[in-house]
Amino acid sequence: MDKIIEFAHKLLKEKLKKTDVAIDMTLGNGYDSLFLAPLVEKVYAFDIQEQAIIQAKQTLKDVHNVIYIHQGHENVDKYVFQKVKGVIFNLGYLPKGSKQICTTAKTTLIALKKAIRLLDVGGICVLVFYPGHREGKIEAQEVGEYLKTLDQKEFDIIKYEFINQINMPPFLIALERLKP
Ligand SMILES: C[S@@+](CC[C@H](N)C(=O)[O-])C[C@H]1O[C@@H](n2cnc3c(N)ncnc32)[C@H](O)[C@@H]1O
C-alpha cells in the first residue's frame, strides 16, 4: 500500500497537466515541490522559515518553475491571483528543524479556506496531518471538523489512514472541487 506521502503525490499526479498551476503550502526541504514542478507550468511555494527556503533551493537547484515565497501560507491570496489545479499542505515542522516552528490550526484554516477559493473545478487539495505532536493533534481536529462542513455537492473529500498503526500516525485528507 502507498505510504501517506506517496498517496498524496499519486492523487495530485492523476489530476495535474503541464499547463496547470500548483501551490506547495509548506515548502520545507522542497521534496513536494520537487515532485510537483515537472508536472505543471508553475509551483508557488510558501514557507515562513528562511532555513527551509535555503534548503529547498538546494533540493531544487535544477528546477526553474518554482516561485519561492518567504511568507505564511495564510497570505496566499496576496501572491496567487489565478486558479490552481493542485495544492499540498504537508503540515507540521521542518524535519531536523525546530519543533517549535510548526503549522497551526488557526493559520492552516485561513490558508485552506483561501486555497479552496483558488482551486479550479477538477482540482485537488491534499493535506497531510501529523497528530503525533500536540499542535498537530489540535490542527488535525479543527481542520478535520471544518472539512466535514463542506457541501458534498461542491466537494468530494476523502481520508486515508493506517488504522492499525500506533502513536497517532500521519494521515491524509484530500478534496476535489466538483463545481465552481
Ligand atoms: C513538514 S514540513 C514540510 C515538508 C516539505 N513539504 C518537504 O517536502 O520537505 C512543514 C513546513 O511548514 C512550514 N510552516 C509552518 N507554518 C507555516 C505557515 N504559516 N506558512 C507556510 N509554511 C509554514 C515549516 O516552516 C516547515 O518547513
The ligand as an SDF file (V2000), in Angstrom:
LIG
                    3D

 27 29  0  0  0  0  0  0  0  0999 V2000
    6.5470   19.0270    7.2780 C   0  0  0  0  0  0  0  0  0  0  0  0
    7.3980   20.4730    6.7550 S   0  0  0  0  0  0  0  0  0  0  0  0
    7.1110   20.4400    5.0100 C   0  0  0  0  0  0  0  0  0  0  0  0
    7.8560   19.3570    4.2570 C   0  0  0  0  0  0  0  0  0  0  0  0
    8.1080   19.7430    2.8150 C   0  0  0  0  0  0  0  0  0  0  0  0
    6.9120   19.9060    2.0440 N   0  0  0  0  0  0  0  0  0  0  0  0
    9.1150   18.8730    2.1170 C   0  0  0  0  0  0  0  0  0  0  0  0
    8.8180   18.3160    1.0500 O   0  0  0  0  0  0  0  0  0  0  0  0
   10.2300   18.7510    2.6310 O   0  0  0  0  0  0  0  0  0  0  0  0
    6.3380   21.7860    7.2820 C   0  0  0  0  0  0  0  0  0  0  0  0
    6.8570   23.1880    6.9300 C   0  0  0  0  0  0  0  0  0  0  0  0
    5.7970   24.1180    7.1520 O   0  0  0  0  0  0  0  0  0  0  0  0
    6.3910   25.3520    7.4490 C   0  0  0  0  0  0  0  0  0  0  0  0
    5.3850   26.2570    8.0200 N   0  0  0  0  0  0  0  0  0  0  0  0
    4.9520   26.3780    9.2910 C   0  0  0  0  0  0  0  0  0  0  0  0
    3.9980   27.3150    9.3850 N   0  0  0  0  0  0  0  0  0  0  0  0
    3.8180   27.8210    8.1340 C   0  0  0  0  0  0  0  0  0  0  0  0
    2.9810   28.8260    7.5750 C   0  0  0  0  0  0  0  0  0  0  0  0
    2.1070   29.5020    8.3290 N   0  0  0  0  0  0  0  0  0  0  0  0
    3.0790   29.0660    6.2600 N   0  0  0  0  0  0  0  0  0  0  0  0
    3.9580   28.3950    5.4820 C   0  0  0  0  0  0  0  0  0  0  0  0
    4.7860   27.4340    5.9480 N   0  0  0  0  0  0  0  0  0  0  0  0
    4.7080   27.1490    7.2650 C   0  0  0  0  0  0  0  0  0  0  0  0
    7.5230   24.9790    8.3900 C   0  0  0  0  0  0  0  0  0  0  0  0
    8.4670   26.0160    8.4310 O   0  0  0  0  0  0  0  0  0  0  0  0
    8.0310   23.6890    7.7330 C   0  0  0  0  0  0  0  0  0  0  0  0
    9.1350   23.9520    6.9030 O   0  0  0  0  0  0  0  0  0  0  0  0
  1  2  1  0
  2  3  1  0
  2 10  1  0
  3  4  1  0
  4  5  1  0
  5  6  1  0
  5  7  1  0
  7  8  2  0
  7  9  1  0
 10 11  1  0
 11 12  1  0
 11 26  1  0
 12 13  1  0
 13 14  1  0
 13 24  1  0
 14 15  1  0
 14 23  1  0
 15 16  2  0
 16 17  1  0
 17 18  1  0
 17 23  2  0
 18 19  1  0
 18 20  2  0
 20 21  1  0
 21 22  2  0
 22 23  1  0
 24 25  1  0
 24 26  1  0
 26 27  1  0
M  CHG  2   2   1   9  -1
M  END
$$$$
